[in-house]
Amino acid sequence: MAVTRERFEQGMTYAAFKEQMTRNRDRFEASEQRFTPSASDVEAFSKLPRPLNVLVLAEDWCGDVIANLPILGRLAEASGKLNLRVFLRDQNLDLIDQYLKEGKYRSIPVFVFFDDQLNEIGRFVERPNSVTERRAQKRREIFARHPELGSPDTPPDQLSDEIRGMLSQAITAMREEIKPIDNREVVQALREIVSSVKATPAYGRRDQASEGGSDQLKKPVKVAITYCSDCGYQPQAMALANALLGEFQLLVSSLELIPWFNGAFDVSVNGELVHSMYRDGGFPASETIARAIRERLTTAG
């Protein structure tokens, strides 16, 4: 079952997900603060020809969500090219059951990358296999160094409170030690997904004969994006602006971002309203606005 635009837009923004967290928000924000994407990481996403839509399935009780979703959030913020929508797994079984790990497990987080037409590009589920393998090896090393902990195969509920506490502290310390390596491999997995997105020629660089001749491209257009700043719509506004500038370059003579209120997200091209959240619902696909720009480029003069 495909994810529709309407279904995708029902998800929370990254900021809204954080606001509704009732557990582990301090750990979540600590993960954000400790992760700083490198210039190379940011470039890998910011050079995308168009913003990507990313469907996220998460819960605030999940350790892998606390570890990995902040990485995606920081990359989205730094690049302006990832439009995140977060869904709570347990309230959206129709979604999680499309992205089961190994076809069986409702593992989270799930990050599903889509293009602007909501065609799937790739997905990330839970954590990279290399991270799982490293943790398992480090856990075995803990038991080898501390025979007083007993067997690594003993279920936690059969351990004494003292041993369970010692083991928990050792595992927590181990994960903190290897976290920079784990983060690096999470970023690499996400970069590999978006690396399949190929740059497309900007509109102004296409063969002019195929677009109707150079005499049709006379006057660059003006674009205005009005967005509700209180609602946290700035990332969507910036992502749309980056997509339009990336495609049209000098054919857009001005692009204005206008902070507003009351849930607004309106886009005007040459003074004509081409998308309104109130009228049309949701955020516009960048291709919708690009089509409006093309129409005005070929009729301007």
C-alpha positions as CSV (number, residue, x, y, z in Angstrom):
1,M,0.0,0.0,0.0
2,A,1.6,3.3,-1.1
3,V,1.9,6.3,1.2
4,T,-0.2,9.1,-0.2
5,R,0.6,12.8,0.1
6,E,-2.4,13.2,2.4
7,R,-1.3,10.4,4.7
8,F,2.3,11.7,4.8
9,E,1.2,15.2,5.8
10,Q,-0.7,13.7,8.7
11,G,2.6,13.1,10.5
12,M,4.1,15.4,13.1
13,T,7.0,17.7,12.4
14,Y,10.2,16.8,14.1
15,A,9.7,19.7,16.6
16,A,6.1,18.5,17.3
17,F,7.3,15.0,18.1
18,K,9.8,16.4,20.6
19,E,7.0,18.5,22.2
20,Q,4.8,15.5,22.7
21,M,7.5,13.3,24.3
22,T,6.6,12.2,27.8
23,R,9.7,10.1,28.3
24,N,13.4,10.4,27.6
25,R,13.3,14.0,26.2
26,D,16.4,14.9,28.2
27,R,18.3,12.0,26.6
28,F,16.9,12.8,23.2
29,E,18.1,16.4,23.4
30,A,21.5,15.3,24.8
31,S,21.9,13.1,21.7
32,E,21.1,16.2,19.6
33,Q,23.7,18.3,21.4
34,R,26.4,15.7,21.2
35,F,26.1,15.1,17.4
36,T,27.4,17.7,15.0
37,P,27.3,16.8,11.4
38,S,30.6,17.3,9.5
39,A,30.7,19.7,6.5
40,S,30.9,16.7,4.2
41,D,27.8,15.2,5.8
42,V,25.9,18.4,5.4
43,E,27.0,18.8,1.8
44,A,25.9,15.2,0.9
45,F,22.3,16.3,1.7
46,S,22.4,20.0,0.8
47,K,23.5,19.3,-2.7
48,L,20.4,17.2,-3.4
49,P,18.6,18.7,-6.4
50,R,15.2,18.7,-4.6
51,P,14.1,18.2,-1.0
52,L,13.3,14.6,0.0
53,N,10.3,13.6,2.1
54,V,11.2,11.4,5.0
55,L,8.5,9.3,6.9
56,V,9.6,8.5,10.4
57,L,8.1,5.8,12.7
58,A,9.2,6.2,16.3
59,E,8.3,6.0,20.0
60,D,9.9,7.9,22.9
61,W,10.5,4.8,24.9
62,C,12.9,3.3,22.3
63,G,16.6,3.5,22.8
64,D,17.4,3.4,19.1
65,V,15.0,6.2,18.5
66,I,16.7,8.3,21.2
67,A,20.1,7.5,19.6
68,N,19.3,7.8,15.9
69,L,16.4,10.2,15.3
70,P,18.4,13.2,16.6
71,I,21.0,12.5,13.9
72,L,18.4,12.7,11.2
73,G,16.9,15.8,12.8
74,R,20.3,17.6,12.8
75,L,21.0,16.6,9.2
76,A,17.6,17.9,8.2
77,E,18.1,21.2,10.0
78,A,21.6,21.7,8.6
79,S,20.9,20.9,5.0
80,G,17.3,22.2,4.6
81,K,16.7,19.3,2.2
82,L,14.8,16.8,4.4
83,N,11.0,17.2,5.0
84,L,10.4,15.0,8.1
85,R,7.0,13.7,9.2
86,V,7.0,11.6,12.4
87,F,4.4,9.0,13.2
88,L,4.0,7.1,16.5
89,R,4.5,3.4,15.7
90,D,1.8,2.0,18.0
91,Q,-0.9,4.4,16.7
92,N,0.0,3.8,13.0
93,L,0.2,0.0,12.4
94,D,-0.9,0.5,8.8
95,L,2.5,2.3,8.2
96,I,4.8,0.2,10.4
97,D,3.5,-3.0,8.9
98,Q,4.7,-1.8,5.5
99,Y,8.3,-1.5,6.8
100,L,8.9,-4.6,9.0
101,K,12.4,-5.5,9.7
102,E,13.2,-8.9,8.0
103,G,9.5,-8.9,7.1
104,K,8.6,-9.8,10.7
105,Y,9.6,-7.2,13.3
106,R,8.1,-3.8,14.1
107,S,11.5,-2.4,14.8
108,I,12.0,1.3,15.2
109,P,13.1,3.9,14.2
110,V,12.1,3.6,10.6
111,F,13.2,6.3,8.2
112,V,11.7,6.0,4.7
113,F,13.0,8.4,2.1
114,F,10.7,9.5,-0.8
115,D,11.1,11.9,-3.7
116,D,8.7,14.8,-4.2
117,Q,6.2,12.4,-5.9
118,L,6.4,10.0,-2.9
119,N,8.3,7.3,-4.8
120,E,10.4,5.4,-2.3
121,I,14.2,6.0,-2.6
122,G,15.4,3.9,0.4
123,R,14.8,3.1,4.0
124,F,16.7,2.8,7.3
125,V,15.4,0.5,10.0
126,E,16.5,0.5,13.6
127,R,20.3,0.7,13.2
128,P,23.0,-0.5,10.9
129,N,24.0,-4.2,11.2
130,S,27.6,-3.2,12.0
131,V,26.3,-1.3,15.1
132,T,24.4,-4.4,16.2
133,E,27.5,-6.6,15.7
134,R,29.8,-4.2,17.5
135,R,27.5,-4.0,20.5
136,A,27.3,-7.8,20.7
137,Q,31.1,-8.2,20.6
138,K,31.5,-5.5,23.3
139,R,28.9,-7.2,25.4
140,R,30.8,-10.5,25.1
141,E,34.0,-8.7,26.2
142,I,32.2,-7.3,29.3
143,F,31.3,-10.8,30.4
144,A,34.8,-12.1,29.6
145,R,36.4,-9.4,31.8
146,H,33.8,-9.8,34.6
147,P,33.1,-13.5,35.3
148,E,31.1,-12.5,38.4
149,L,28.3,-11.4,36.0
150,G,27.8,-15.1,35.1
151,S,26.7,-16.2,31.6
152,P,25.8,-13.7,28.9
153,D,22.9,-16.1,28.0
154,T,21.2,-15.7,31.3
155,P,17.8,-13.8,30.9
156,P,17.8,-10.5,32.8
157,D,14.8,-11.6,35.0
158,Q,16.9,-14.5,36.4
159,L,19.8,-12.2,37.5
160,S,20.0,-10.8,41.0
161,D,19.3,-7.1,41.5
162,E,23.0,-6.5,42.2
163,I,24.2,-8.3,39.1
164,R,21.5,-6.7,36.9
165,G,22.6,-3.2,38.2
166,M,26.3,-3.9,37.5
167,L,25.5,-5.2,34.0
168,S,23.3,-2.3,33.2
169,Q,26.1,0.2,34.2
170,A,28.7,-1.7,32.2
171,I,26.5,-1.8,29.1
172,T,25.6,1.9,29.4
173,A,29.3,2.9,29.7
174,M,30.2,0.7,26.7
175,R,27.5,2.2,24.5
176,E,28.7,5.7,25.4
177,E,32.2,4.8,24.5
178,I,31.4,3.5,21.1
179,K,28.6,6.1,20.3
180,P,30.8,8.3,18.1
181,I,31.6,5.2,15.9
182,D,27.9,4.2,15.9
183,N,26.8,7.7,14.9
184,R,29.3,7.7,12.0
185,E,27.9,4.5,10.7
186,V,24.3,5.8,11.0
187,V,25.2,8.9,9.0
188,Q,27.0,6.8,6.4
189,A,23.9,4.6,6.0
190,L,21.7,7.7,5.5
191,R,24.2,9.1,3.0
192,E,24.2,5.9,1.0
193,I,20.4,6.2,0.7
194,V,20.4,9.7,-0.7
195,S,23.5,9.0,-2.9
196,S,21.2,7.3,-5.3
197,V,19.4,10.6,-6.0
198,K,20.9,12.0,-9.2
199,A,21.1,15.7,-10.0
200,T,18.8,16.8,-12.8
201,P,19.5,19.7,-15.1
202,A,18.2,23.1,-13.9
203,Y,15.3,24.5,-15.9
204,G,17.3,27.3,-17.3
205,R,20.0,24.9,-18.7
206,R,17.7,22.7,-20.7
207,D,17.7,22.7,-24.4
208,Q,15.7,25.8,-25.2
209,A,14.3,24.3,-28.3
210,S,12.6,21.7,-26.3
211,E,11.1,24.3,-24.0
212,G,9.8,26.5,-26.8
213,G,12.7,28.7,-27.6
214,S,14.8,31.3,-25.8
215,D,12.3,34.1,-26.7
216,Q,9.9,32.6,-24.3
217,L,12.3,32.9,-21.3
218,K,12.2,36.7,-21.0
219,K,11.3,37.8,-17.5
220,P,12.3,35.9,-14.3
221,V,9.5,35.3,-11.8
222,K,9.1,36.4,-8.2
223,V,8.2,33.9,-5.5
224,A,6.9,34.6,-2.0
225,I,6.5,31.9,0.6
226,T,4.4,32.9,3.7
227,Y,4.7,30.5,6.6
228,C,3.5,30.2,10.2
229,S,6.6,30.6,12.3
230,D,4.8,29.7,15.5
231,C,3.8,26.4,13.9
232,G,7.4,25.5,13.2
233,Y,6.9,25.6,9.4
234,Q,10.3,27.4,8.7
235,P,12.1,24.1,7.7
236,Q,9.4,23.4,5.1
237,A,9.6,27.0,3.8
238,M,13.4,26.8,3.6
239,A,13.3,23.4,1.9
240,L,10.9,24.6,-0.7
241,A,13.0,27.8,-1.3
242,N,16.2,25.7,-1.7
243,A,14.5,23.4,-4.1
244,L,13.2,26.2,-6.3
245,L,16.5,28.1,-6.3
246,G,18.4,24.8,-7.0
247,E,16.2,24.2,-10.1
248,F,15.6,27.6,-11.5
249,Q,18.6,29.6,-10.3
250,L,18.6,33.1,-12.0
251,L,15.2,32.5,-13.5
252,V,13.8,33.4,-10.1
253,S,14.5,37.1,-9.7
254,S,13.4,37.2,-6.0
255,L,12.3,34.7,-3.4
256,E,10.9,36.1,-0.2
257,L,10.2,34.2,3.0
258,I,7.6,35.8,5.1
259,P,7.1,34.7,8.7
260,W,3.4,34.8,9.7
261,F,1.0,33.1,12.0
262,N,-2.4,31.2,12.2
263,G,-1.1,28.1,10.5
264,A,-0.4,29.8,7.2
265,F,1.6,28.2,4.4
266,D,1.0,30.1,1.2
267,V,3.1,30.4,-2.0
268,S,2.6,33.1,-4.6
269,V,4.3,33.3,-8.0
270,N,4.3,36.8,-9.6
271,G,1.7,37.8,-7.0
272,E,-0.7,35.0,-7.8
273,L,-1.5,32.5,-5.0
274,V,-0.7,29.0,-6.3
275,H,-0.9,27.1,-3.0
276,S,-2.7,27.8,0.3
277,M,-2.7,25.5,3.2
278,Y,-6.2,26.8,4.1
279,R,-7.5,26.3,0.5
280,D,-5.5,23.2,-0.7
281,G,-4.5,21.5,2.5
282,G,-1.0,20.5,3.7
283,F,2.3,21.6,2.3
284,P,2.8,21.8,-1.5
285,A,5.0,19.4,-3.4
286,S,8.0,21.3,-4.8
287,E,7.0,20.1,-8.2
288,T,3.6,21.8,-7.9
289,I,5.3,25.2,-7.4
290,A,7.9,24.4,-10.0
291,R,5.2,23.8,-12.6
292,A,3.6,27.1,-11.7
293,I,6.9,28.8,-12.3
294,R,7.5,27.1,-15.6
295,E,4.0,28.2,-16.8
296,R,4.8,31.9,-15.9
297,L,8.3,31.7,-17.5
298,T,6.9,30.6,-20.8
299,T,4.1,33.2,-20.8
300,A,6.1,36.1,-19.4
301,G,7.1,38.8,-21.7
